[in-house]
Amino acid sequence: MDLKEASYHPLIAPESFPDDECDSSMSNLAMTRKPSWRDYILSPLLSAILLLIALTTTLIILVLAQKPSDMQCTKQLNMYSPALEAVEYIDIDFAASFNSTNIYRGPPIPEREAAWDKLTYKHAIEVPVDKIAGLNRSEADHLKHVPKDVGTGYVGLLEVFHQLHCLNMIRMYTWWQVGKYPGTPDGLSMSALKNRMHVDHCIESLRIALQCWSDVTPLLVRLGGPVGAKADFNTHHRCRNFDKIEEWIDNNWTVD
């Protein structure tokens, strides 16, 4: 039996469909597709995430770019004091060479004694009750209150003036020991034991203070001179402006 070749004949030839009719049919099909939940949720959610990322990135950049002020650093790195508001910083070279001169240096004369008195003898201030915890103290420490007409806080002295007082005591003691005072300087007594205890207290107070601040400014060595080299004691420092602090205490003291 002879087999006939199989052949395919479309019922309707492709040529019979106009192009515009096909396009129209496909468009209608797309328009009749039901919207997915992703069309309503994913796009807004993605937008929100991207916005959040952008805002977070901007915030991080702003925080990193913002430099803290000297006052912010000072308050963060120091114990409470009402005098912190007077702290500002200046860059200076120390005038501390062996042969330097100033009003504070040398044997006692009336002008020098007056300068040291002005430098060291200052009035007290009031420390508010709610601030003593930051100074590691409490009412149980039996602290002295300011007079009632001043307030309810506690009597406080600025440490820098106690340290300068101690330095002055050591200065006077050394000159007194070699007979440069006609009598006994204020702060010292005729008791050798009391004087020794006072001076030893002052030496210890200054030792503790120096170690506490631990100045790490490099002290360089200059070449030349009779011995070939010498330490450069005129070191460059960033210091608190003492004039501002002295002005603050002179204008803001509350307790005699």
Stockholm file with secondary structure:
# STOCKHOLM 1.0

chainA/1-256         MDLKEASYHPLIAPESFPDDECDSSMSNLAMTRKPSWRDYILSPLLSAILLLIALTTTLIILVLAQKPSDMQCTKQLNMYSPALEAVEYIDIDFAASFNSTNIYRGPPIPEREAAWDKLTYKHAIEVPVDKIAGLNRSEADHLKHVPKDVGTGYVGLLEVFHQLHCLNMIRMYTWWQVGKYPGTPDGLSMSALKNRMHVDHCIESLRIALQCWSDVTPLLVRLGGPVGAKADFNTHHRCRNFDKIEEWIDNNWTVD
#=GR chainA/1-256 SS CCCCCCCCCCSSCGGGSCHHHHHHHHHHHHHTSCCCHHHHHHHHHHHHHHHHHHHHHHHHHHHHHCCCCHHHHHHHHSCCCGGGGGCCEEEEECCCCTTCCCTTSSSCCHHHHHHHHHHHCCCBEEECGGGGGGGTCCGGGCCCBCCTTTCSSEEECCHHHHHHHHHHHHHHHHHHHTTCSSSCCTTCCSCHHHHHHHHHHHHHHHHHHHHHHCCCCCCCEEECSTTSEEECCSCEEEEECHHHHHHHHHHHCCBC
#=GC SS_cons         CCCCCCCCCCSSCGGGSCHHHHHHHHHHHHHTSCCCHHHHHHHHHHHHHHHHHHHHHHHHHHHHHCCCCHHHHHHHHSCCCGGGGGCCEEEEECCCCTTCCCTTSSSCCHHHHHHHHHHHCCCBEEECGGGGGGGTCCGGGCCCBCCTTTCSSEEECCHHHHHHHHHHHHHHHHHHHTTCSSSCCTTCCSCHHHHHHHHHHHHHHHHHHHHHHCCCCCCCEEECSTTSEEECCSCEEEEECHHHHHHHHHHHCCBC
//
